[in-house]
Amino acid sequence: MSEVFENNSVLSLLRNFYIRNRKAILIIFSIFLILVILYVSNNQITKTNNVKAAKIYNDWTSQETESENGKILANKLFNQLVDTYEDSGYAQIALINQASLEAKNGNLEKALEYYEILTSSTEGYSGNKLYNKISRINTARINYALENYDEALNVLEKYSSSSNALIHELIGDILAKQDKFDLAKEQYIIAKGKYTDETSLSIISMKISNIPSE
């Protein structure tokens, strides 16, 4: 009997709480429902876009580029993939491949353009951190080759405290070109402490020894 009474008391308390806070409860529930709908919709859109991006990517990679018509179609597919599905993994892989090809062929400005698009599309909490790091390192390298030293440093600033020895070595190279020898030496020493293979250690030791005193 006491259990029935206790249950009725709990129900009464809940009912009174709902009546007093009905407006706030309905607002919270509505917001929650909207968020769920947006999440589900976004997932569905992402899946649909990935399917479409995969189709374009496959068409692009299978395209014959020996002929002039083939090159034109390949470029059209690449641009469609990047312009329409920039945030998809397929577009990001395509950007890495195309940027690498352009750099290999000496088209540094074009390669830089693709890497900058990749950096932008992989930023943020939901971005691809690995691709973002690859993009930033290669962007810095190209800017270094083009003697855009400030731009090269700016793009690496995000990883200035990274555990990646290569990044610290690259920052050291850029600073050395700016005649900031003490700062360059600091970066080389950090890189030396993170390298484990003998070849890299030998190269970085040589760079340290070649740093002139300021």
C-alpha positions as CSV (number, residue, x, y, z in Angstrom):
1,M,0.0,0.0,0.0
2,S,2.9,2.3,0.9
3,E,4.5,1.6,-2.5
4,V,1.4,2.7,-4.3
5,F,1.3,5.9,-2.3
6,E,5.0,6.6,-3.0
7,N,4.4,6.0,-6.8
8,N,1.5,8.4,-6.8
9,S,3.6,11.0,-5.0
10,V,6.4,10.7,-7.5
11,L,3.9,11.0,-10.4
12,S,2.3,14.0,-8.8
13,L,5.7,15.6,-8.3
14,L,6.6,15.0,-12.0
15,R,3.3,16.3,-13.2
16,N,3.6,19.4,-11.1
17,F,7.2,19.9,-12.3
18,Y,6.0,19.5,-16.0
19,I,3.2,22.0,-15.5
20,R,5.5,24.6,-13.9
21,N,8.2,24.2,-16.5
22,R,6.2,23.1,-19.5
23,K,7.3,25.9,-21.8
24,A,11.0,25.3,-21.1
25,I,10.7,21.6,-21.5
26,L,8.9,21.9,-24.8
27,I,11.6,24.3,-26.1
28,I,14.4,22.0,-25.0
29,F,12.7,19.0,-26.6
30,S,12.1,20.9,-29.8
31,I,15.8,21.9,-30.0
32,F,16.9,18.3,-29.3
33,L,14.5,17.1,-32.1
34,I,15.8,19.7,-34.5
35,L,19.4,18.7,-33.8
36,V,18.7,15.0,-34.3
37,I,17.0,15.7,-37.6
38,L,19.9,17.9,-38.7
39,Y,22.4,15.2,-37.7
40,V,20.6,12.5,-39.6
41,S,20.1,14.7,-42.6
42,N,23.7,15.8,-42.7
43,N,24.9,12.1,-42.5
44,Q,22.6,11.2,-45.4
45,I,23.8,14.2,-47.5
46,T,27.4,13.2,-46.7
47,K,26.8,9.6,-47.8
48,T,25.1,10.7,-51.0
49,N,27.9,13.2,-51.8
50,N,30.5,10.5,-51.2
51,V,28.9,8.2,-53.6
52,K,28.8,10.9,-56.3
53,A,32.3,12.0,-55.5
54,A,33.5,8.4,-55.8
55,K,32.0,8.1,-59.2
56,I,33.7,11.3,-60.5
57,Y,37.0,10.3,-58.9
58,N,36.9,6.8,-60.5
59,D,36.1,8.4,-63.9
60,W,39.0,10.9,-63.4
61,T,41.6,8.3,-62.5
62,S,40.6,6.0,-65.3
63,Q,40.6,8.8,-67.9
64,E,43.2,8.4,-70.7
65,T,45.3,11.6,-70.7
66,E,47.6,10.8,-73.7
67,S,45.3,12.6,-76.1
68,E,44.2,16.2,-76.0
69,N,40.6,15.3,-75.6
70,G,41.5,13.0,-72.7
71,K,43.4,15.8,-70.9
72,I,40.5,18.2,-71.3
73,L,38.0,15.6,-69.9
74,A,40.3,14.7,-67.1
75,N,40.7,18.4,-66.1
76,K,36.9,18.9,-66.3
77,L,36.3,15.9,-64.0
78,F,39.0,17.1,-61.6
79,N,37.6,20.6,-61.4
80,Q,34.1,19.2,-61.0
81,L,35.2,16.9,-58.1
82,V,37.1,19.7,-56.3
83,D,34.5,22.5,-56.9
84,T,31.5,20.4,-55.9
85,Y,32.8,17.9,-53.4
86,E,35.8,19.7,-51.9
87,D,35.2,18.3,-48.4
88,S,35.0,14.7,-49.5
89,G,38.0,12.4,-49.1
90,Y,38.0,11.7,-52.8
91,A,38.5,15.3,-53.6
92,Q,41.2,15.6,-51.0
93,I,43.1,12.6,-52.4
94,A,42.8,14.0,-55.9
95,L,44.2,17.4,-54.7
96,I,47.2,15.7,-53.1
97,N,47.9,13.6,-56.2
98,Q,47.4,16.6,-58.6
99,A,49.5,19.0,-56.5
100,S,52.3,16.4,-56.3
101,L,52.2,16.0,-60.1
102,E,52.3,19.7,-60.7
103,A,55.2,20.2,-58.3
104,K,57.1,17.3,-60.0
105,N,56.6,19.0,-63.3
106,G,57.9,22.3,-62.0
107,N,54.5,24.0,-61.9
108,L,55.0,25.3,-58.3
109,E,52.3,28.0,-58.4
110,K,49.7,25.5,-59.5
111,A,50.8,23.0,-56.9
112,L,50.6,25.7,-54.3
113,E,47.1,26.6,-55.3
114,Y,45.9,23.0,-54.9
115,Y,47.7,22.6,-51.5
116,E,46.0,25.8,-50.3
117,I,42.6,24.4,-51.3
118,L,43.4,21.2,-49.5
119,T,44.5,23.0,-46.4
120,S,41.3,25.0,-46.3
121,S,39.1,21.9,-46.8
122,T,40.8,19.9,-44.1
123,E,40.7,22.6,-41.4
124,G,38.5,22.5,-38.3
125,Y,37.3,20.0,-35.7
126,S,35.9,17.6,-38.3
127,G,38.7,18.1,-40.8
128,N,41.2,15.5,-41.8
129,K,44.2,16.2,-39.5
130,L,46.6,14.0,-41.5
131,Y,45.8,15.6,-44.9
132,N,46.0,19.0,-43.2
133,K,49.5,18.4,-42.0
134,I,50.6,17.0,-45.3
135,S,49.2,20.0,-47.1
136,R,50.8,22.5,-44.7
137,I,54.2,20.9,-44.9
138,N,54.1,20.8,-48.7
139,T,52.7,24.4,-48.9
140,A,55.6,25.5,-46.7
141,R,58.1,23.6,-48.9
142,I,56.8,25.3,-52.1
143,N,56.8,28.7,-50.5
144,Y,60.3,28.1,-49.4
145,A,61.3,27.2,-52.9
146,L,59.6,30.4,-54.1
147,E,61.4,32.4,-51.4
148,N,58.1,33.3,-49.8
149,Y,59.6,32.7,-46.3
150,D,57.1,34.5,-44.2
151,E,54.2,32.6,-45.9
152,A,56.1,29.4,-45.3
153,L,56.5,30.1,-41.6
154,N,52.9,31.2,-41.2
155,V,51.5,28.0,-42.7
156,L,53.6,25.9,-40.2
157,E,52.8,28.0,-37.2
158,K,50.0,25.6,-36.2
159,Y,52.6,22.8,-35.8
160,S,55.4,24.9,-34.3
161,S,55.2,22.7,-31.1
162,S,54.8,19.5,-33.1
163,S,56.7,16.3,-32.2
164,N,57.5,15.9,-35.9
165,A,61.2,16.4,-36.5
166,L,60.7,17.1,-40.2
167,I,58.6,20.2,-39.4
168,H,61.2,21.6,-37.0
169,E,63.9,21.0,-39.5
170,L,61.9,22.8,-42.2
171,I,61.2,25.7,-39.9
172,G,65.0,25.8,-39.2
173,D,65.7,25.9,-43.0
174,I,63.3,28.8,-43.5
175,L,64.7,30.8,-40.5
176,A,68.2,30.2,-41.8
177,K,67.2,31.7,-45.1
178,Q,66.0,34.8,-43.2
179,D,69.4,35.0,-41.5
180,K,67.7,34.3,-38.1
181,F,70.5,31.9,-37.3
182,D,70.0,31.5,-33.5
183,L,66.3,30.7,-34.0
184,A,67.2,28.3,-36.9
185,K,69.7,26.5,-34.7
186,E,67.1,26.1,-31.9
187,Q,64.8,24.4,-34.4
188,Y,67.6,22.1,-35.7
189,I,68.5,21.1,-32.2
190,I,64.8,20.2,-31.5
191,A,64.7,18.2,-34.7
192,K,67.9,16.4,-33.8
193,G,66.4,15.4,-30.5
194,K,63.4,13.8,-32.3
195,Y,65.2,12.0,-35.2
196,T,66.1,8.4,-34.7
197,D,67.7,7.4,-38.0
198,E,71.4,7.9,-38.6
199,T,71.0,9.6,-42.0
200,S,68.7,12.3,-40.7
201,L,70.8,12.8,-37.6
202,S,73.9,13.2,-39.8
203,I,72.2,15.8,-42.0
204,I,70.8,17.8,-39.1
205,S,74.1,17.8,-37.3
206,M,75.8,19.1,-40.5
207,K,73.2,21.9,-40.7
208,I,73.8,22.8,-37.0
209,S,77.6,23.0,-37.6
210,N,77.1,25.2,-40.6
211,I,75.0,27.8,-38.8
212,P,77.1,31.0,-38.5
213,S,77.2,32.9,-35.2
214,E,75.0,36.0,-35.2
